[in-house]
């Protein structure tokens, strides 16, 4: 019970601290999820995205 009482005393007892913890946690989770999803998307679609094939078309238009 020591962990739960210390958690309650430091985070949940005051509404402002509780809300700040929720917002910071949601923001960090969103950044982590977006980074992970973008990494998975980039690895699945490697070589098929504009950032991967841009050089071919830019060099072709210069000639």
mmCIF file of the N, C-alpha and C atoms, coordinates in Angstrom:
data_MODEL
# 
_entry.id   MODEL 
# 
loop_
_atom_site.group_PDB 
_atom_site.id 
_atom_site.type_symbol 
_atom_site.label_atom_id 
_atom_site.label_alt_id 
_atom_site.label_comp_id 
_atom_site.label_asym_id 
_atom_site.label_entity_id 
_atom_site.label_seq_id 
_atom_site.pdbx_PDB_ins_code 
_atom_site.Cartn_x 
_atom_site.Cartn_y 
_atom_site.Cartn_z 
_atom_site.occupancy 
_atom_site.B_iso_or_equiv 
_atom_site.pdbx_formal_charge 
_atom_site.auth_seq_id 
_atom_site.auth_comp_id 
_atom_site.auth_asym_id 
_atom_site.auth_atom_id 
_atom_site.pdbx_PDB_model_num 
ATOM 1   N N  . UNK A 1 1  ? 0.804  -1.204 0.000   1.00 0.00 ? 1  UNK A N  1 
ATOM 2   C CA . UNK A 1 1  ? 0.000  0.000  0.000   1.00 0.00 ? 1  UNK A CA 1 
ATOM 3   C C  . UNK A 1 1  ? 0.846  1.267  0.000   1.00 0.00 ? 1  UNK A C  1 
ATOM 4   N N  . UNK A 1 2  ? 2.130  1.148  0.267   1.00 0.00 ? 2  UNK A N  1 
ATOM 5   C CA . UNK A 1 2  ? 2.987  2.317  0.321   1.00 0.00 ? 2  UNK A CA 1 
ATOM 6   C C  . UNK A 1 2  ? 3.090  3.023  -1.016  1.00 0.00 ? 2  UNK A C  1 
ATOM 7   N N  . UNK A 1 3  ? 3.169  2.249  -2.079  1.00 0.00 ? 3  UNK A N  1 
ATOM 8   C CA . UNK A 1 3  ? 3.278  2.842  -3.413  1.00 0.00 ? 3  UNK A CA 1 
ATOM 9   C C  . UNK A 1 3  ? 2.017  3.610  -3.782  1.00 0.00 ? 3  UNK A C  1 
ATOM 10  N N  . UNK A 1 4  ? 0.872  3.010  -3.521  1.00 0.00 ? 4  UNK A N  1 
ATOM 11  C CA . UNK A 1 4  ? -0.385 3.668  -3.874  1.00 0.00 ? 4  UNK A CA 1 
ATOM 12  C C  . UNK A 1 4  ? -0.617 4.932  -3.060  1.00 0.00 ? 4  UNK A C  1 
ATOM 13  N N  . UNK A 1 5  ? -0.266 4.906  -1.788  1.00 0.00 ? 5  UNK A N  1 
ATOM 14  C CA . UNK A 1 5  ? -0.462 6.111  -0.974  1.00 0.00 ? 5  UNK A CA 1 
ATOM 15  C C  . UNK A 1 5  ? 0.510  7.212  -1.387  1.00 0.00 ? 5  UNK A C  1 
ATOM 16  N N  . UNK A 1 6  ? 1.733  6.868  -1.751  1.00 0.00 ? 6  UNK A N  1 
ATOM 17  C CA . UNK A 1 6  ? 2.667  7.896  -2.227  1.00 0.00 ? 6  UNK A CA 1 
ATOM 18  C C  . UNK A 1 6  ? 2.244  8.426  -3.593  1.00 0.00 ? 6  UNK A C  1 
ATOM 19  N N  . UNK A 1 7  ? 1.706  7.556  -4.449  1.00 0.00 ? 7  UNK A N  1 
ATOM 20  C CA . UNK A 1 7  ? 1.184  7.999  -5.742  1.00 0.00 ? 7  UNK A CA 1 
ATOM 21  C C  . UNK A 1 7  ? 0.014  8.952  -5.539  1.00 0.00 ? 7  UNK A C  1 
ATOM 22  N N  . UNK A 1 8  ? -0.876 8.601  -4.648  1.00 0.00 ? 8  UNK A N  1 
ATOM 23  C CA . UNK A 1 8  ? -2.024 9.466  -4.361  1.00 0.00 ? 8  UNK A CA 1 
ATOM 24  C C  . UNK A 1 8  ? -1.559 10.806 -3.806  1.00 0.00 ? 8  UNK A C  1 
ATOM 25  N N  . UNK A 1 9  ? -0.625 10.777 -2.886  1.00 0.00 ? 9  UNK A N  1 
ATOM 26  C CA . UNK A 1 9  ? -0.164 12.013 -2.258  1.00 0.00 ? 9  UNK A CA 1 
ATOM 27  C C  . UNK A 1 9  ? 0.579  12.930 -3.212  1.00 0.00 ? 9  UNK A C  1 
ATOM 28  N N  . UNK A 1 10 ? 1.303  12.367 -4.183  1.00 0.00 ? 10 UNK A N  1 
ATOM 29  C CA . UNK A 1 10 ? 2.109  13.208 -5.057  1.00 0.00 ? 10 UNK A CA 1 
ATOM 30  C C  . UNK A 1 10 ? 1.417  13.577 -6.365  1.00 0.00 ? 10 UNK A C  1 
ATOM 31  N N  . UNK A 1 11 ? 0.491  12.755 -6.848  1.00 0.00 ? 11 UNK A N  1 
ATOM 32  C CA . UNK A 1 11 ? -0.088 13.005 -8.170  1.00 0.00 ? 11 UNK A CA 1 
ATOM 33  C C  . UNK A 1 11 ? -1.588 13.255 -8.125  1.00 0.00 ? 11 UNK A C  1 
ATOM 34  N N  . UNK A 1 12 ? -2.332 12.416 -7.470  1.00 0.00 ? 12 UNK A N  1 
ATOM 35  C CA . UNK A 1 12 ? -3.786 12.416 -7.594  1.00 0.00 ? 12 UNK A CA 1 
ATOM 36  C C  . UNK A 1 12 ? -4.469 13.359 -6.607  1.00 0.00 ? 12 UNK A C  1 
ATOM 37  N N  . UNK A 1 13 ? -3.829 13.681 -5.522  1.00 0.00 ? 13 UNK A N  1 
ATOM 38  C CA . UNK A 1 13 ? -4.484 14.456 -4.464  1.00 0.00 ? 13 UNK A CA 1 
ATOM 39  C C  . UNK A 1 13 ? -4.911 15.849 -4.943  1.00 0.00 ? 13 UNK A C  1 
ATOM 40  N N  . UNK A 1 14 ? -4.052 16.517 -5.688  1.00 0.00 ? 14 UNK A N  1 
ATOM 41  C CA . UNK A 1 14 ? -4.385 17.846 -6.202  1.00 0.00 ? 14 UNK A CA 1 
ATOM 42  C C  . UNK A 1 14 ? -4.835 17.738 -7.653  1.00 0.00 ? 14 UNK A C  1 
ATOM 43  N N  . UNK A 1 15 ? -5.894 18.400 -7.980  1.00 0.00 ? 15 UNK A N  1 
ATOM 44  C CA . UNK A 1 15 ? -6.472 18.321 -9.317  1.00 0.00 ? 15 UNK A CA 1 
ATOM 45  C C  . UNK A 1 15 ? -5.517 18.867 -10.378 1.00 0.00 ? 15 UNK A C  1 
ATOM 46  N N  . UNK A 1 16 ? -4.829 19.965 -10.080 1.00 0.00 ? 16 UNK A N  1 
ATOM 47  C CA . UNK A 1 16 ? -3.933 20.554 -11.074 1.00 0.00 ? 16 UNK A CA 1 
ATOM 48  C C  . UNK A 1 16 ? -2.777 19.615 -11.401 1.00 0.00 ? 16 UNK A C  1 
ATOM 49  N N  . UNK A 1 17 ? -2.213 18.981 -10.398 1.00 0.00 ? 17 UNK A N  1 
ATOM 50  C CA . UNK A 1 17 ? -1.123 18.036 -10.627 1.00 0.00 ? 17 UNK A CA 1 
ATOM 51  C C  . UNK A 1 17 ? -1.620 16.819 -11.393 1.00 0.00 ? 17 UNK A C  1 
ATOM 52  N N  . UNK A 1 18 ? -2.803 16.363 -11.074 1.00 0.00 ? 18 UNK A N  1 
ATOM 53  C CA . UNK A 1 18 ? -3.391 15.215 -11.760 1.00 0.00 ? 18 UNK A CA 1 
ATOM 54  C C  . UNK A 1 18 ? -3.622 15.531 -13.239 1.00 0.00 ? 18 UNK A C  1 
ATOM 55  N N  . UNK A 1 19 ? -4.187 16.699 -13.523 1.00 0.00 ? 19 UNK A N  1 
ATOM 56  C CA . UNK A 1 19 ? -4.420 17.097 -14.910 1.00 0.00 ? 19 UNK A CA 1 
ATOM 57  C C  . UNK A 1 19 ? -3.112 17.301 -15.667 1.00 0.00 ? 19 UNK A C  1 
ATOM 58  N N  . UNK A 1 20 ? -2.128 17.903 -15.007 1.00 0.00 ? 20 UNK A N  1 
ATOM 59  C CA . UNK A 1 20 ? -0.832 18.086 -15.658 1.00 0.00 ? 20 UNK A CA 1 
ATOM 60  C C  . UNK A 1 20 ? -0.197 16.740 -15.991 1.00 0.00 ? 20 UNK A C  1 
ATOM 61  N N  . UNK A 1 21 ? -0.307 15.776 -15.080 1.00 0.00 ? 21 UNK A N  1 
ATOM 62  C CA . UNK A 1 21 ? 0.229  14.439 -15.326 1.00 0.00 ? 21 UNK A CA 1 
ATOM 63  C C  . UNK A 1 21 ? -0.478 13.779 -16.502 1.00 0.00 ? 21 UNK A C  1 
ATOM 64  N N  . UNK A 1 22 ? -1.782 13.939 -16.587 1.00 0.00 ? 22 UNK A N  1 
ATOM 65  C CA . UNK A 1 22 ? -2.542 13.360 -17.702 1.00 0.00 ? 22 UNK A CA 1 
ATOM 66  C C  . UNK A 1 22 ? -2.126 13.998 -19.022 1.00 0.00 ? 22 UNK A C  1 
ATOM 67  N N  . UNK A 1 23 ? -2.013 15.320 -19.067 1.00 0.00 ? 23 UNK A N  1 
ATOM 68  C CA . UNK A 1 23 ? -1.641 15.998 -20.306 1.00 0.00 ? 23 UNK A CA 1 
ATOM 69  C C  . UNK A 1 23 ? -0.221 15.656 -20.738 1.00 0.00 ? 23 UNK A C  1 
ATOM 70  N N  . UNK A 1 24 ? 0.712  15.627 -19.802 1.00 0.00 ? 24 UNK A N  1 
ATOM 71  C CA . UNK A 1 24 ? 2.095  15.271 -20.142 1.00 0.00 ? 24 UNK A CA 1 
ATOM 72  C C  . UNK A 1 24 ? 2.171  13.825 -20.615 1.00 0.00 ? 24 UNK A C  1 
ATOM 73  N N  . UNK A 1 25 ? 1.449  12.945 -19.948 1.00 0.00 ? 25 UNK A N  1 
ATOM 74  C CA . UNK A 1 25 ? 1.430  11.543 -20.363 1.00 0.00 ? 25 UNK A CA 1 
ATOM 75  C C  . UNK A 1 25 ? 0.811  11.350 -21.733 1.00 0.00 ? 25 UNK A C  1 
ATOM 76  N N  . UNK A 1 26 ? -0.275 12.068 -22.006 1.00 0.00 ? 26 UNK A N  1 
ATOM 77  C CA . UNK A 1 26 ? -0.921 11.974 -23.322 1.00 0.00 ? 26 UNK A CA 1 
ATOM 78  C C  . UNK A 1 26 ? -0.019 12.530 -24.411 1.00 0.00 ? 26 UNK A C  1 
ATOM 79  N N  . UNK A 1 27 ? 0.653  13.625 -24.137 1.00 0.00 ? 27 UNK A N  1 
ATOM 80  C CA . UNK A 1 27 ? 1.568  14.223 -25.110 1.00 0.00 ? 27 UNK A CA 1 
ATOM 81  C C  . UNK A 1 27 ? 2.733  13.285 -25.406 1.00 0.00 ? 27 UNK A C  1 
ATOM 82  N N  . UNK A 1 28 ? 3.319  12.705 -24.373 1.00 0.00 ? 28 UNK A N  1 
ATOM 83  C CA . UNK A 1 28 ? 4.439  11.776 -24.567 1.00 0.00 ? 28 UNK A CA 1 
ATOM 84  C C  . UNK A 1 28 ? 3.989  10.516 -25.301 1.00 0.00 ? 28 UNK A C  1 
ATOM 85  N N  . UNK A 1 29 ? 2.807  10.019 -24.978 1.00 0.00 ? 29 UNK A N  1 
ATOM 86  C CA . UNK A 1 29 ? 2.283  8.836  -25.659 1.00 0.00 ? 29 UNK A CA 1 
ATOM 87  C C  . UNK A 1 29 ? 2.024  9.128  -27.129 1.00 0.00 ? 29 UNK A C  1 
ATOM 88  N N  . UNK A 1 30 ? 1.498  10.306 -27.427 1.00 0.00 ? 30 UNK A N  1 
ATOM 89  C CA . UNK A 1 30 ? 1.231  10.680 -28.817 1.00 0.00 ? 30 UNK A CA 1 
ATOM 90  C C  . UNK A 1 30 ? 2.518  10.771 -29.618 1.00 0.00 ? 30 UNK A C  1 
ATOM 91  N N  . UNK A 1 31 ? 3.554  11.366 -29.036 1.00 0.00 ? 31 UNK A N  1 
ATOM 92  C CA . UNK A 1 31 ? 4.838  11.474 -29.728 1.00 0.00 ? 31 UNK A CA 1 
ATOM 93  C C  . UNK A 1 31 ? 5.440  10.095 -29.958 1.00 0.00 ? 31 UNK A C  1 
ATOM 94  N N  . UNK A 1 32 ? 5.401  9.243  -28.951 1.00 0.00 ? 32 UNK A N  1 
ATOM 95  C CA . UNK A 1 32 ? 5.955  7.892  -29.089 1.00 0.00 ? 32 UNK A CA 1 
ATOM 96  C C  . UNK A 1 32 ? 5.182  7.083  -30.122 1.00 0.00 ? 32 UNK A C  1 
ATOM 97  N N  . UNK A 1 33 ? 3.857  7.168  -30.109 1.00 0.00 ? 33 UNK A N  1 
ATOM 98  C CA . UNK A 1 33 ? 3.040  6.422  -31.067 1.00 0.00 ? 33 UNK A CA 1 
ATOM 99  C C  . UNK A 1 33 ? 3.277  6.914  -32.488 1.00 0.00 ? 33 UNK A C  1 
ATOM 100 N N  . UNK A 1 34 ? 3.338  8.232  -32.666 1.00 0.00 ? 34 UNK A N  1 
ATOM 101 C CA . UNK A 1 34 ? 3.552  8.793  -33.997 1.00 0.00 ? 34 UNK A CA 1 
ATOM 102 C C  . UNK A 1 34 ? 4.926  8.425  -34.542 1.00 0.00 ? 34 UNK A C  1 
ATOM 103 N N  . UNK A 1 35 ? 5.939  8.480  -33.695 1.00 0.00 ? 35 UNK A N  1 
ATOM 104 C CA . UNK A 1 35 ? 7.282  8.105  -34.126 1.00 0.00 ? 35 UNK A CA 1 
ATOM 105 C C  . UNK A 1 35 ? 7.340  6.636  -34.511 1.00 0.00 ? 35 UNK A C  1 
ATOM 106 N N  . UNK A 1 36 ? 6.740  5.789  -33.701 1.00 0.00 ? 36 UNK A N  1 
ATOM 107 C CA . UNK A 1 36 ? 6.718  4.359  -34.008 1.00 0.00 ? 36 UNK A CA 1 
ATOM 108 C C  . UNK A 1 36 ? 5.936  4.047  -35.264 1.00 0.00 ? 36 UNK A C  1 
ATOM 109 N N  . UNK A 1 37 ? 4.776  4.672  -35.426 1.00 0.00 ? 37 UNK A N  1 
ATOM 110 C CA . UNK A 1 37 ? 3.955  4.434  -36.612 1.00 0.00 ? 37 UNK A CA 1 
ATOM 111 C C  . UNK A 1 37 ? 4.655  4.925  -37.874 1.00 0.00 ? 37 UNK A C  1 
ATOM 112 N N  . UNK A 1 38 ? 5.310  6.079  -37.802 1.00 0.00 ? 38 UNK A N  1 
ATOM 113 C CA . UNK A 1 38 ? 6.047  6.576  -38.963 1.00 0.00 ? 38 UNK A CA 1 
ATOM 114 C C  . UNK A 1 38 ? 7.220  5.672  -39.313 1.00 0.00 ? 38 UNK A C  1 
ATOM 115 N N  . UNK A 1 39 ? 7.896  5.146  -38.319 1.00 0.00 ? 39 UNK A N  1 
ATOM 116 C CA . UNK A 1 39 ? 9.005  4.227  -38.584 1.00 0.00 ? 39 UNK A CA 1 
ATOM 117 C C  . UNK A 1 39 ? 8.520  2.952  -39.257 1.00 0.00 ? 39 UNK A C  1 
ATOM 118 N N  . UNK A 1 40 ? 7.419  2.414  -38.776 1.00 0.00 ? 40 UNK A N  1 
ATOM 119 C CA . UNK A 1 40 ? 6.855  1.208  -39.391 1.00 0.00 ? 40 UNK A CA 1 
ATOM 120 C C  . UNK A 1 40 ? 6.408  1.506  -40.819 1.00 0.00 ? 40 UNK A C  1 
ATOM 121 N N  . UNK A 1 41 ? 5.730  2.623  -41.023 1.00 0.00 ? 41 UNK A N  1 
ATOM 122 C CA . UNK A 1 41 ? 5.254  2.998  -42.351 1.00 0.00 ? 41 UNK A CA 1 
ATOM 123 C C  . UNK A 1 41 ? 6.426  3.172  -43.313 1.00 0.00 ? 41 UNK A C  1 
ATOM 124 N N  . UNK A 1 42 ? 7.485  3.861  -42.861 1.00 0.00 ? 42 UNK A N  1 
ATOM 125 C CA . UNK A 1 42 ? 8.644  4.079  -43.718 1.00 0.00 ? 42 UNK A CA 1 
ATOM 126 C C  . UNK A 1 42 ? 9.352  2.776  -44.058 1.00 0.00 ? 42 UNK A C  1 
ATOM 127 N N  . UNK A 1 43 ? 9.422  1.849  -43.115 1.00 0.00 ? 43 UNK A N  1 
ATOM 128 C CA . UNK A 1 43 ? 10.098 0.582  -43.404 1.00 0.00 ? 43 UNK A CA 1 
ATOM 129 C C  . UNK A 1 43 ? 9.273  -0.287 -44.350 1.00 0.00 ? 43 UNK A C  1 
ATOM 130 N N  . UNK A 1 44 ? 7.956  -0.243 -44.243 1.00 0.00 ? 44 UNK A N  1 
ATOM 131 C CA . UNK A 1 44 ? 7.108  -1.023 -45.148 1.00 0.00 ? 44 UNK A CA 1 
ATOM 132 C C  . UNK A 1 44 ? 7.135  -0.435 -46.558 1.00 0.00 ? 44 UNK A C  1 
ATOM 133 N N  . UNK A 1 45 ? 7.139  0.879  -46.669 1.00 0.00 ? 45 UNK A N  1 
ATOM 134 C CA . UNK A 1 45 ? 7.055  1.553  -47.968 1.00 0.00 ? 45 UNK A CA 1 
ATOM 135 C C  . UNK A 1 45 ? 8.391  2.104  -48.443 1.00 0.00 ? 45 UNK A C  1 
ATOM 136 N N  . UNK A 1 46 ? 9.480  1.504  -48.031 1.00 0.00 ? 46 UNK A N  1 
ATOM 137 C CA . UNK A 1 46 ? 10.799 1.983  -48.421 1.00 0.00 ? 46 UNK A CA 1 
ATOM 138 C C  . UNK A 1 46 ? 10.968 1.863  -49.935 1.00 0.00 ? 46 UNK A C  1 
ATOM 139 N N  . UNK A 1 47 ? 11.422 2.947  -50.555 1.00 0.00 ? 47 UNK A N  1 
ATOM 140 C CA . UNK A 1 47 ? 11.629 2.972  -51.993 1.00 0.00 ? 47 UNK A CA 1 
ATOM 141 C C  . UNK A 1 47 ? 10.397 3.360  -52.789 1.00 0.00 ? 47 UNK A C  1 
ATOM 142 N N  . UNK A 1 48 ? 9.277  3.561  -52.159 1.00 0.00 ? 48 UNK A N  1 
ATOM 143 C CA . UNK A 1 48 ? 8.038  3.910  -52.859 1.00 0.00 ? 48 UNK A CA 1 
ATOM 144 C C  . UNK A 1 48 ? 7.515  5.289  -52.486 1.00 0.00 ? 48 UNK A C  1 
ATOM 145 N N  . UNK A 1 49 ? 8.189  5.973  -51.614 1.00 0.00 ? 49 UNK A N  1 
ATOM 146 C CA . UNK A 1 49 ? 7.723  7.286  -51.176 1.00 0.00 ? 49 UNK A CA 1 
ATOM 147 C C  . UNK A 1 49 ? 8.480  8.376  -51.921 1.00 0.00 ? 49 UNK A C  1 
ATOM 148 N N  . UNK A 1 50 ? 7.884  9.555  -51.947 1.00 0.00 ? 50 UNK A N  1 
ATOM 149 C CA . UNK A 1 50 ? 8.478  10.669 -52.673 1.00 0.00 ? 50 UNK A CA 1 
ATOM 150 C C  . UNK A 1 50 ? 9.874  10.993 -52.153 1.00 0.00 ? 50 UNK A C  1 
ATOM 151 N N  . UNK A 1 51 ? 10.067 10.915 -50.862 1.00 0.00 ? 51 UNK A N  1 
ATOM 152 C CA . UNK A 1 51 ? 11.386 11.234 -50.308 1.00 0.00 ? 51 UNK A CA 1 
ATOM 153 C C  . UNK A 1 51 ? 12.448 10.240 -50.768 1.00 0.00 ? 51 UNK A C  1 
ATOM 154 N N  . UNK A 1 52 ? 12.040 9.030  -51.166 1.00 0.00 ? 52 UNK A N  1 
ATOM 155 C CA . UNK A 1 52 ? 12.989 8.026  -51.634 1.00 0.00 ? 52 UNK A CA 1 
ATOM 156 C C  . UNK A 1 52 ? 13.266 8.132  -53.131 1.00 0.00 ? 52 UNK A C  1 
ATOM 157 N N  . UNK A 1 53 ? 12.287 8.564  -53.922 1.00 0.00 ? 53 UNK A N  1 
ATOM 158 C CA . UNK A 1 53 ? 12.449 8.581  -55.379 1.00 0.00 ? 53 UNK A CA 1 
ATOM 159 C C  . UNK A 1 53 ? 12.608 9.995  -55.934 1.00 0.00 ? 53 UNK A C  1 
ATOM 160 N N  . UNK A 1 54 ? 12.658 10.971 -55.093 1.00 0.00 ? 54 UNK A N  1 
ATOM 161 C CA . UNK A 1 54 ? 12.738 12.368 -55.515 1.00 0.00 ? 54 UNK A CA 1 
ATOM 162 C C  . UNK A 1 54 ? 13.974 12.635 -56.373 1.00 0.00 ? 54 UNK A C  1 
ATOM 163 N N  . UNK A 1 55 ? 15.104 12.027 -56.024 1.00 0.00 ? 55 UNK A N  1 
ATOM 164 C CA . UNK A 1 55 ? 16.347 12.285 -56.744 1.00 0.00 ? 55 UNK A CA 1 
ATOM 165 C C  . UNK A 1 55 ? 16.243 11.865 -58.206 1.00 0.00 ? 55 UNK A C  1 
ATOM 166 N N  . UNK A 1 56 ? 15.572 10.766 -58.483 1.00 0.00 ? 56 UNK A N  1 
ATOM 167 C CA . UNK A 1 56 ? 15.441 10.292 -59.868 1.00 0.00 ? 56 UNK A CA 1 
ATOM 168 C C  . UNK A 1 56 ? 14.726 11.313 -60.738 1.00 0.00 ? 56 UNK A C  1 
ATOM 169 N N  . UNK A 1 57 ? 13.670 11.904 -60.233 1.00 0.00 ? 57 UNK A N  1 
ATOM 170 C CA . UNK A 1 57 ? 12.886 12.845 -61.025 1.00 0.00 ? 57 UNK A CA 1 
ATOM 171 C C  . UNK A 1 57 ? 13.525 14.227 -61.071 1.00 0.00 ? 57 UNK A C  1 
ATOM 172 N N  . UNK A 1 58 ? 14.221 14.597 -60.034 1.00 0.00 ? 58 UNK A N  1 
ATOM 173 C CA . UNK A 1 58 ? 14.906 15.886 -60.051 1.00 0.00 ? 58 UNK A CA 1 
ATOM 174 C C  . UNK A 1 58 ? 16.081 15.851 -61.024 1.00 0.00 ? 58 UNK A C  1 
ATOM 175 N N  . UNK A 1 59 ? 16.810 14.740 -61.077 1.00 0.00 ? 59 UNK A N  1 
ATOM 176 C CA . UNK A 1 59 ? 17.916 14.606 -62.024 1.00 0.00 ? 59 UNK A CA 1 
ATOM 177 C C  . UNK A 1 59 ? 17.392 14.514 -63.449 1.00 0.00 ? 59 UNK A C  1 
ATOM 178 N N  . UNK A 1 60 ? 16.261 13.862 -63.664 1.00 0.00 ? 60 UNK A N  1 
ATOM 179 C CA . UNK A 1 60 ? 15.691 13.724 -65.002 1.00 0.00 ? 60 UNK A CA 1 
ATOM 180 C C  . UNK A 1 60 ? 15.201 15.069 -65.528 1.00 0.00 ? 60 UNK A C  1 
ATOM 181 N N  . UNK A 1 61 ? 14.703 15.929 -64.673 1.00 0.00 ? 61 UNK A N  1 
ATOM 182 C CA . UNK A 1 61 ? 14.213 17.225 -65.131 1.00 0.00 ? 61 UNK A CA 1 
ATOM 183 C C  . UNK A 1 61 ? 15.356 18.194 -65.420 1.00 0.00 ? 61 UNK A C  1 
ATOM 184 N N  . UNK A 1 62 ? 16.534 17.971 -64.845 1.00 0.00 ? 62 UNK A N  1 
ATOM 185 C CA . UNK A 1 62 ? 17.685 18.832 -65.096 1.00 0.00 ? 62 UNK A CA 1 
ATOM 186 C C  . UNK A 1 62 ? 18.277 18.598 -66.478 1.00 0.00 ? 62 UNK A C  1 
ATOM 187 N N  . UNK A 1 63 ? 18.103 17.418 -67.033 1.00 0.00 ? 63 UNK A N  1 
ATOM 188 C CA . UNK A 1 63 ? 18.723 17.081 -68.322 1.00 0.00 ? 63 UNK A CA 1 
ATOM 189 C C  . UNK A 1 63 ? 18.005 17.650 -69.495 1.00 0.00 ? 63 UNK A C  1 
# 
